[in-house]
Amino acid sequence: MGRLYNRALQRLKLRQLSLLVAVGQLGNIQAAAQAENISQPAATRMIKELEADFDTILFERTNRGAVPTAQGQALIRAAQLIFAQLSNAAQEMEDITEGNAGRIVVGTLLAGAAQLVPMAIQRVIGERPNLQVRIIEGTNDALMPGVQSGEIDMVVGRLPHHRHRKGLIQVPLIEDEVVLVVSRAHPLAGRPGLEFDDLRPFGWVLPPPETTLRRQIDEVFVEAGQYQPPKIVESVNYLSNRTLLGFGELIGLVPRAVAALDMATNVLARLDYALPFGSGPVGVTYRGEDQMSPAALLFLLALQEEAAMLRRAAAG
């Protein structure tokens, strides 16, 4: 092991790391000291001791406050993971003492919320009725930092193409395609052979700009003569989107699996328009099996088994 690692083992204290995280979050040593219930001189001294121990500058003092350097950001991320792992271990020991089956936190993107996550939950609670599962809905930008810090066990949804990969494992589970859907009462519902010009008069329900799907559809808009939809509603909440589409005026962009039931029951109709971006992998992202609790490992296995069933059904 390196010199800095050995020094950290000998001298590093959790109180220092807690202060470090607080300064990183608040951007101000005085505010962090108050949050940690210590004096500002003591907080300043602790930061200086950390910088001396690691032989680096952790924060730049600017007119915006204390801004983490690259080294500071690295240590803050490590500290967040340490505290998350300690919290998970304490919770797991408490669950064992109280006879619970554990708990997991799963982040879901739109594509994962429709089938994979509910099916996996049904499987694991059938085996462990006392298992506690918390679902957090959001985008990759909102959820992946929680996976990296250890606050979220895994994220299920369309896998990001380029970002959010550092230090994480991504496993494809199923393939899904993106479709355009509308209300059955929409003027374009049931019309064959649609061209982009047919879509121009209508508003859209779209995922937010930080998502892969939004970037892909925005490229389509640019190539269609810098097209600007007359209306845009940004949302990743399918229940809200479904209701908006039901008013009959908007076009929705969704993974096929998400709208499959509504299309099968004629609540929504798929437009006969071929998107230039099609299928893509829906999968699970996590830190590593060696960093997961037994409950999280059980859920990961359930996801893989349910995905295998969906693949077999699609093939035959």
C-alpha positions in Angstrom: 0.0 0.0 0.0 1.1 3.6 -0.6 2.4 6.1 1.9 -0.8 8.1 2.0 -2.9 5.0 2.6 -0.8 4.0 5.6 -0.9 7.5 7.0 -4.7 7.6 6.7 -5.0 4.3 8.5 -2.9 5.6 11.4 -4.3 9.1 11.7 -7.7 9.5 10.0 -10.8 10.1 12.2 -14.4 9.8 11.2 -15.1 13.2 12.7 -12.6 14.7 10.2 -14.4 12.9 7.3 -17.8 14.1 8.5 -16.6 17.7 8.6 -15.0 17.2 5.1 -18.3 16.1 3.7 -20.2 18.9 5.4 -17.8 21.5 3.9 -18.2 19.9 0.5 -22.0 20.1 0.7 -22.3 23.6 2.3 -19.3 25.2 0.6 -18.4 27.1 3.7 -16.2 26.1 6.7 -18.2 28.2 9.2 -21.5 26.7 8.1 -20.1 23.2 8.2 -18.7 23.8 11.7 -22.1 24.9 12.9 -23.7 21.8 11.3 -21.1 19.6 13.0 -21.5 21.4 16.3 -17.8 22.4 16.6 -16.1 25.8 16.6 -14.9 27.4 13.4 -11.2 27.4 14.6 -11.5 23.7 15.4 -13.0 23.0 12.0 -10.3 25.0 10.2 -7.6 23.1 12.2 -9.2 19.7 11.3 -9.2 20.6 7.6 -5.5 21.7 7.8 -4.6 18.5 9.5 -6.3 16.5 6.8 -4.4 18.5 4.1 -1.2 17.9 6.0 -1.9 14.1 6.3 -2.6 13.8 2.6 0.0 16.3 1.6 -2.4 18.2 -0.7 -4.8 21.1 -0.8 -8.4 19.9 -0.3 -10.3 23.2 -0.7 -9.7 26.4 -2.5 -10.8 29.5 -0.6 -12.6 31.8 -3.0 -15.2 34.5 -2.9 -17.8 31.7 -3.4 -16.6 29.9 -0.2 -14.6 26.7 0.1 -14.5 24.9 -3.2 -13.2 21.3 -3.3 -10.1 20.7 -5.4 -9.9 17.5 -7.5 -8.2 15.8 -4.5 -10.8 17.1 -2.2 -13.6 15.8 -4.4 -12.0 12.4 -4.4 -11.7 12.2 -0.6 -15.3 13.5 -0.2 -16.6 10.7 -2.5 -14.6 8.2 -0.5 -15.9 9.6 2.8 -19.5 9.5 1.6 -19.1 5.9 0.6 -17.6 5.0 4.0 -20.5 6.6 5.9 -23.0 4.9 3.6 -21.4 1.5 4.2 -21.3 2.1 7.9 -25.0 3.1 7.8 -25.8 0.0 5.8 -23.9 -2.3 8.2 -25.6 -0.8 11.2 -29.0 -1.1 9.6 -28.2 -4.7 8.6 -27.2 -5.6 12.2 -30.3 -3.9 13.5 -32.4 -5.9 11.0 -30.8 -9.2 12.2 -31.4 -8.3 15.8 -35.0 -7.5 15.2 -35.6 -10.5 12.9 -36.1 -8.5 9.8 -35.1 -9.7 6.3 -33.2 -6.5 5.5 -33.9 -3.5 3.3 -32.8 -2.2 -0.1 -33.0 1.1 -2.0 -33.6 0.8 -5.7 -33.5 3.7 -8.1 -35.8 3.4 -11.2 -35.8 5.1 -14.5 -38.9 5.1 -16.6 -38.0 1.9 -18.5 -37.3 -0.1 -15.3 -40.4 1.0 -13.5 -42.9 -0.7 -15.8 -42.0 -4.4 -15.6 -38.6 -5.3 -14.2 -38.6 -3.6 -10.8 -42.2 -4.6 -9.9 -41.7 -8.2 -11.0 -38.4 -8.4 -9.0 -40.1 -7.0 -5.9 -42.9 -9.5 -6.2 -40.3 -12.3 -6.4 -38.2 -11.2 -3.4 -41.0 -10.4 -1.0 -42.4 -13.8 -1.9 -39.2 -15.3 -0.5 -38.7 -12.7 2.3 -42.0 -11.1 3.3 -40.3 -8.8 5.9 -37.9 -7.3 3.3 -38.2 -3.6 3.1 -37.9 -2.1 -0.4 -37.6 1.7 -1.0 -38.1 2.9 -4.6 -36.7 6.2 -5.8 -37.8 7.5 -9.2 -35.7 9.9 -11.2 -33.1 10.4 -14.0 -29.6 9.1 -14.3 -28.2 12.4 -13.3 -30.2 12.4 -10.1 -29.8 8.7 -9.2 -26.3 7.7 -10.2 -24.5 9.9 -7.6 -26.5 8.0 -4.9 -25.2 4.7 -6.2 -21.7 6.0 -6.2 -22.0 7.3 -2.6 -23.7 4.1 -1.4 -27.1 5.7 -0.6 -28.8 3.7 -3.4 -28.1 0.0 -3.9 -28.7 0.0 -7.7 -30.5 1.8 -10.5 -32.7 0.0 -13.0 -33.5 1.5 -16.4 -32.1 2.3 -19.8 -28.3 2.2 -19.5 -26.5 5.5 -20.1 -24.3 5.5 -23.2 -21.4 7.6 -22.0 -21.8 9.2 -18.5 -22.1 7.7 -15.0 -19.8 4.7 -15.6 -16.8 5.5 -13.4 -16.5 2.9 -10.6 -19.9 1.3 -11.5 -20.9 -2.0 -13.0 -23.6 -1.9 -15.8 -25.4 -5.1 -16.7 -27.8 -5.2 -19.7 -31.0 -7.2 -18.8 -33.4 -6.8 -21.7 -33.8 -4.8 -25.0 -36.5 -2.3 -25.3 -37.5 0.1 -28.1 -38.7 3.7 -27.9 -42.1 4.6 -29.4 -44.3 7.6 -29.9 -47.8 7.3 -28.3 -50.9 9.4 -28.2 -54.5 9.2 -27.0 -56.9 7.2 -29.1 -58.7 10.5 -29.7 -55.6 12.1 -31.1 -55.8 13.2 -34.8 -52.8 11.1 -35.7 -54.0 7.9 -34.0 -54.4 5.1 -36.5 -53.0 7.1 -39.5 -50.5 5.0 -41.5 -47.2 6.0 -42.8 -46.7 9.2 -40.8 -43.9 11.7 -41.8 -42.3 14.2 -39.5 -44.2 17.0 -41.0 -47.4 15.3 -39.7 -46.0 15.6 -36.2 -45.1 19.3 -36.4 -48.4 20.9 -35.2 -48.6 19.0 -32.0 -47.0 19.5 -28.5 -44.9 16.8 -26.8 -44.4 15.2 -23.5 -40.7 14.6 -23.2 -38.1 13.4 -20.6 -35.9 16.2 -19.2 -32.8 17.5 -21.1 -30.3 15.5 -19.0 -31.7 12.1 -20.2 -30.4 10.1 -23.2 -33.9 9.9 -24.7 -34.2 13.7 -24.7 -30.9 14.2 -26.3 -31.8 11.7 -29.0 -35.2 13.3 -29.8 -33.6 16.7 -29.8 -31.2 15.6 -32.5 -34.2 14.5 -34.5 -35.7 18.0 -34.0 -32.5 19.7 -35.1 -32.2 17.5 -38.3 -35.9 18.4 -39.0 -35.0 22.0 -39.7 -34.3 23.2 -36.2 -37.9 22.2 -35.3 -39.3 23.7 -32.1 -42.5 22.0 -30.7 -45.3 24.4 -30.0 -45.6 22.9 -26.5 -43.3 20.8 -24.4 -44.0 19.2 -21.0 -41.0 17.7 -19.3 -41.7 14.8 -17.0 -40.5 11.3 -16.1 -43.6 10.5 -14.2 -45.6 8.1 -16.3 -48.9 8.5 -14.4 -48.8 12.2 -15.1 -47.7 11.7 -18.7 -50.5 9.2 -19.2 -53.1 11.7 -18.0 -51.7 14.5 -20.1 -51.7 12.3 -23.2 -55.3 11.3 -22.5 -56.4 14.9 -23.2 -55.8 14.1 -26.8 -53.4 16.9 -27.9 -49.9 15.8 -27.1 -47.4 13.2 -28.4 -45.4 11.1 -25.9 -42.0 9.6 -26.2 -41.7 6.4 -24.0 -40.1 3.0 -23.9 -42.5 0.5 -25.4 -42.6 -1.7 -22.2 -43.8 1.3 -20.2 -46.8 1.9 -22.4 -47.4 -1.8 -23.4 -50.5 -2.3 -21.2 -52.1 1.0 -22.2 -51.5 0.2 -25.9 -52.9 -3.3 -25.5 -56.1 -2.0 -23.8 -56.5 0.9 -26.3 -55.9 3.6 -23.7 -53.0 4.8 -25.9 -52.1 4.3 -29.5 -48.7 3.9 -31.0 -48.0 6.2 -33.9 -46.9 4.7 -37.2 -43.7 6.7 -37.2 -40.2 5.1 -37.3 -37.8 6.9 -34.9 -34.2 6.9 -36.1 -33.1 5.7 -32.7 -34.6 2.4 -31.8 -33.9 -0.3 -29.3 -31.5 0.0 -26.4 -30.5 -2.0 -23.4 -32.5 -1.8 -20.1 -30.3 -2.9 -17.3 -29.0 -2.5 -13.8 -26.2 -0.3 -12.5 -24.5 -1.0 -9.1 -21.2 -0.5 -7.4 -20.1 -4.2 -7.1 -21.4 -7.4 -5.5 -18.7 -7.2 -2.9 -20.2 -3.9 -1.7 -23.8 -5.1 -1.6 -25.9 -6.4 1.3 -27.4 -9.9 1.2 -30.8 -8.3 0.6 -29.5 -6.2 -2.4 -27.8 -9.3 -3.8 -31.1 -11.2 -3.6 -32.8 -8.4 -5.5 -30.1 -8.3 -8.1 -30.6 -12.0 -8.7 -34.4 -11.5 -8.9 -33.9 -8.9 -11.6 -31.7 -11.2 -13.6 -34.2 -14.1 -13.3 -37.2 -11.9 -14.2 -35.3 -10.4 -17.2 -34.5 -14.0 -18.4 -38.3 -14.7 -18.3 -39.0 -11.6 -20.3 -36.4 -12.5 -22.9 -37.8 -16.0 -23.3 -41.3 -14.6 -23.7 -40.2 -12.1 -26.3 -38.4 -14.9 -28.2 -41.2 -17.2 -28.3 
